[in-house]
Amino acid sequence: MSEYDRFTNPNEIVKYIIHQTPIGLLDSSIKNLNGLLREKLKVDVTTIPEVIKEIKIYKENHLMPITVKNAKSKVIISSFNKDSDDFYYDQTQKIRFKLNDKCEVEKVEEFESKNETRMKVAKKFVEYFNKYYNKNFTYYNIYYDSMVDKIHILICGQNINEKNFYSGEWLSIWELEMGEKKLTGQIKINSIYYEDGNVNFNFAKNYETTINGSDDDTIANELVGFIEKTENEIQEKLERVNGDISEVYIKQLRKRVPLIGCDMKWSLDQIQFNQNQNK
């Protein structure tokens, strides 16, 4: 498909807009799309199979936390904790489930899979999570995939406030290859303020290290220690950027204020008055 076809095909336009939608604004984007395209498409956009698939991909890419019956906390969904039969897993809460075409939870089942290394990592990680993260809008999922012998650690933080025109997310994704003991990860931060126009902040950085420990306790300590080190570095850099952003970045986008510290009076009457006063 050419770029021209992509941006003249209504279904492709809808998929593109969904993919680009900031976290927390998907429902309003779909509502607006329906208002714009219902007459042309003759259907609700959420009934189109291509769009349904794109919505699921969007939720997986953003590690969307969703409510599941009998689960004590929300469950992160992603491509990392989903099997070939489209079941999503939360091994800590011992459940698995599917999403239907409306992205509603169905087929919730009890499920238990024991892996000693995952259990040690999870125990150590919970200590770290409780120390640094706000439980009101941050969630995690630690999943052991026996098919490829990997442990996935997923962290999702969302801060959404439509009333005050902002939304933001922190995504931290880690993968431990058990055989090679190679830990890879990515931290992504996306935020938007959209009251009068849009101000976006996007950050993404990849990481890689080797875990040297041989026993489960040492592996857990090294793994969580590396995550703590890298995430703290990002947090410190963000705090420095936030301190500089007004002076270094935003200030350059605005009209400079005169040295007297107040706006100049540009009316002709005011100028004439000032000239008379100075005589």
C-alpha positions in Angstrom: 0.0 0.0 0.0 1.4 3.4 -1.0 1.5 6.4 1.3 -1.2 8.0 -0.9 -3.5 5.1 -0.4 -2.8 5.0 3.3 -4.0 8.6 3.8 -7.0 8.4 1.5 -8.4 5.1 2.8 -10.7 6.0 5.7 -9.8 2.8 7.6 -6.1 3.6 7.3 -6.7 7.1 8.5 -8.6 5.8 11.6 -5.9 3.3 12.4 -3.2 6.0 12.1 -5.1 8.4 14.4 -5.6 5.7 17.0 -1.9 4.8 16.9 -0.9 8.5 17.4 -3.5 9.2 20.2 -1.9 10.1 23.6 -2.7 7.9 26.6 -6.1 8.6 28.2 -7.6 10.2 25.1 -8.5 7.1 23.1 -12.3 7.2 23.9 -12.6 10.8 22.9 -10.6 10.3 19.7 -12.9 7.4 18.7 -16.0 9.5 19.5 -14.6 12.3 17.3 -13.7 9.9 14.5 -17.3 8.5 14.5 -18.7 12.0 14.3 -16.4 12.8 11.3 -16.6 9.5 9.4 -19.9 7.8 10.3 -21.6 9.2 7.2 -18.8 8.0 4.9 -18.2 4.6 6.5 -21.9 4.0 7.4 -20.8 2.1 10.5 -19.4 2.7 14.0 -15.6 2.7 13.5 -15.2 0.3 16.5 -17.1 -2.4 14.5 -14.5 -2.5 11.7 -12.2 -5.6 12.1 -9.1 -3.6 11.2 -9.9 -0.9 13.7 -10.7 -3.5 16.4 -7.3 -5.0 15.9 -5.6 -1.6 16.0 -7.4 -0.7 19.3 -6.1 -4.0 20.9 -2.6 -3.2 19.6 -2.8 0.3 21.0 -3.8 -1.1 24.4 -1.0 -3.6 24.3 1.7 -1.1 23.3 0.7 1.2 26.2 0.7 -1.7 28.7 -2.9 -0.8 29.5 -4.0 -1.8 33.0 -7.6 -3.3 33.0 -10.0 -4.5 35.6 -10.4 -8.3 35.8 -13.0 -10.1 37.9 -11.5 -11.7 41.0 -8.2 -9.9 40.6 -7.0 -7.8 43.5 -5.5 -5.2 41.3 -5.7 -4.2 37.6 -3.8 -6.4 35.1 -1.4 -5.1 32.5 -2.0 -6.4 29.0 0.7 -6.6 26.4 2.2 -8.7 23.7 4.8 -9.9 26.3 2.3 -11.6 28.6 0.0 -13.1 25.9 0.2 -16.6 24.5 -0.5 -17.9 21.0 -4.1 -18.5 21.9 -4.6 -14.8 22.8 -4.8 -15.5 26.6 -3.3 -12.7 28.8 -1.5 -13.8 32.0 -1.0 -12.4 35.5 1.0 -15.1 37.2 1.2 -13.2 40.5 -2.6 -13.1 40.7 -2.8 -16.6 39.2 -5.3 -15.8 36.4 -5.5 -15.7 32.7 -8.2 -14.2 30.4 -9.1 -13.1 26.9 -10.4 -9.8 25.4 -13.4 -9.9 23.0 -13.9 -7.6 20.0 -15.1 -4.8 22.3 -11.9 -5.2 24.4 -14.1 -6.6 27.2 -12.6 -9.2 29.5 -13.9 -12.8 29.0 -13.0 -16.4 29.8 -11.3 -15.6 33.1 -9.6 -18.7 34.4 -7.5 -19.6 37.3 -3.9 -20.5 36.3 -0.8 -21.3 38.2 2.8 -21.6 36.8 5.7 -22.0 39.1 9.2 -20.8 38.3 11.6 -20.3 41.1 13.6 -17.5 39.5 10.4 -15.6 38.6 9.2 -15.9 42.2 12.5 -14.6 43.6 12.6 -11.7 41.1 8.9 -10.9 41.8 9.6 -10.8 45.6 12.6 -8.5 45.2 10.8 -6.3 42.6 7.8 -5.8 44.9 10.1 -4.3 47.5 11.5 -1.9 44.9 8.0 -1.1 43.5 6.5 -0.3 46.9 9.5 2.0 47.7 9.3 4.2 44.6 5.9 3.9 42.8 2.5 5.4 43.5 0.1 2.5 43.7 -2.9 4.8 42.7 -1.9 4.8 39.1 1.0 2.5 38.6 0.9 -1.3 37.9 3.3 -4.1 37.1 3.3 -7.6 35.7 6.1 -10.1 36.0 5.6 -13.0 33.5 7.7 -16.1 32.9 7.4 -17.4 29.3 8.3 -21.1 29.5 8.2 -21.4 25.7 11.3 -19.1 25.3 12.6 -19.3 28.8 12.4 -15.5 29.4 11.1 -13.4 32.3 9.3 -10.1 31.4 8.9 -7.3 33.8 6.4 -4.7 32.8 5.7 -1.4 34.6 3.0 1.1 33.6 2.3 4.4 35.2 -0.5 6.7 33.9 -1.4 10.2 35.1 -4.5 11.4 33.2 -6.4 14.5 34.0 -8.7 15.6 31.1 -10.2 18.4 33.3 -6.9 20.1 33.4 -5.9 19.1 29.9 -2.9 16.8 30.5 -2.0 13.1 30.4 1.2 11.2 30.8 2.6 7.7 31.0 5.8 6.0 32.2 6.5 2.6 30.5 9.3 0.4 31.7 9.8 -2.9 29.9 12.4 -5.5 30.7 13.3 -8.9 29.4 15.7 -11.4 31.0 16.9 -14.3 28.7 17.5 -17.0 31.3 20.0 -19.0 29.2 22.4 -16.2 28.3 21.4 -14.1 31.4 21.1 -11.1 29.2 18.9 -8.3 30.5 17.5 -5.8 27.9 15.0 -3.1 28.6 13.4 0.1 27.4 12.0 3.1 29.3 9.5 5.3 27.5 7.9 8.5 28.8 5.1 10.3 26.9 3.2 13.3 28.1 1.0 16.0 26.6 -0.5 19.3 27.7 -3.3 20.4 25.3 -5.3 23.3 26.8 -4.4 25.9 24.1 -2.5 24.0 21.5 -0.3 21.0 22.3 3.0 20.6 24.2 4.5 17.1 23.9 7.3 15.5 25.8 8.5 12.1 24.4 11.5 10.1 25.7 12.7 6.6 24.9 16.0 4.8 25.8 17.2 1.2 25.5 19.3 -0.6 28.0 21.3 -3.9 28.0 23.5 -5.6 30.6 24.6 -9.1 31.6 23.5 -10.7 34.9 26.5 -12.5 36.5 24.7 -14.2 39.4 24.3 -18.0 39.3 21.6 -18.5 42.0 18.1 -17.1 42.0 18.6 -14.7 44.9 21.7 -13.1 43.3 20.0 -13.0 39.9 17.0 -11.2 41.4 19.2 -8.7 43.3 21.3 -7.9 40.2 18.2 -7.6 38.0 16.2 -5.3 40.3 19.3 -3.4 41.2 20.0 -2.5 37.5 16.4 -1.4 37.0 16.6 0.8 40.1 19.8 2.3 39.0 18.6 3.2 35.5 15.2 4.4 36.5 16.7 6.6 39.2 19.1 8.1 36.6 16.1 8.9 34.3 14.2 10.5 37.2 17.1 12.7 38.2 17.6 13.9 34.6 13.9 14.6 34.3 14.0 16.7 37.5 16.9 18.7 36.0 15.1 19.2 32.7 11.9 20.3 34.5 14.0 22.9 36.4 15.6 24.2 33.2 12.6 24.0 30.9 11.0 27.3 31.7 14.3 29.3 31.6 16.1 27.5 28.8 13.4 26.2 26.5 10.0 27.9 27.1 11.5 31.3 27.5 12.8 31.3 24.0 9.3 30.7 22.6 7.8 33.8 24.2 8.0 37.6 23.7 10.8 39.0 25.8 9.9 41.3 28.7 11.9 44.6 28.9 14.5 45.1 31.6 12.0 46.9 33.8 10.2 43.6 34.2 6.8 44.6 32.8 5.1 44.8 29.4 5.6 48.0 27.4 2.7 50.3 26.9 2.4 50.6 23.2 -0.6 53.0 22.9 0.1 56.4 21.3 -1.6 58.2 24.2 0.7 56.5 26.7 3.8 57.3 24.6 2.8 61.0 24.3 2.2 61.1 28.1 5.7 59.6 28.8 7.4 62.1 26.5 5.7 65.1 28.2 6.7 63.7 31.6 10.3 63.5 30.5 10.5 67.1 29.3 
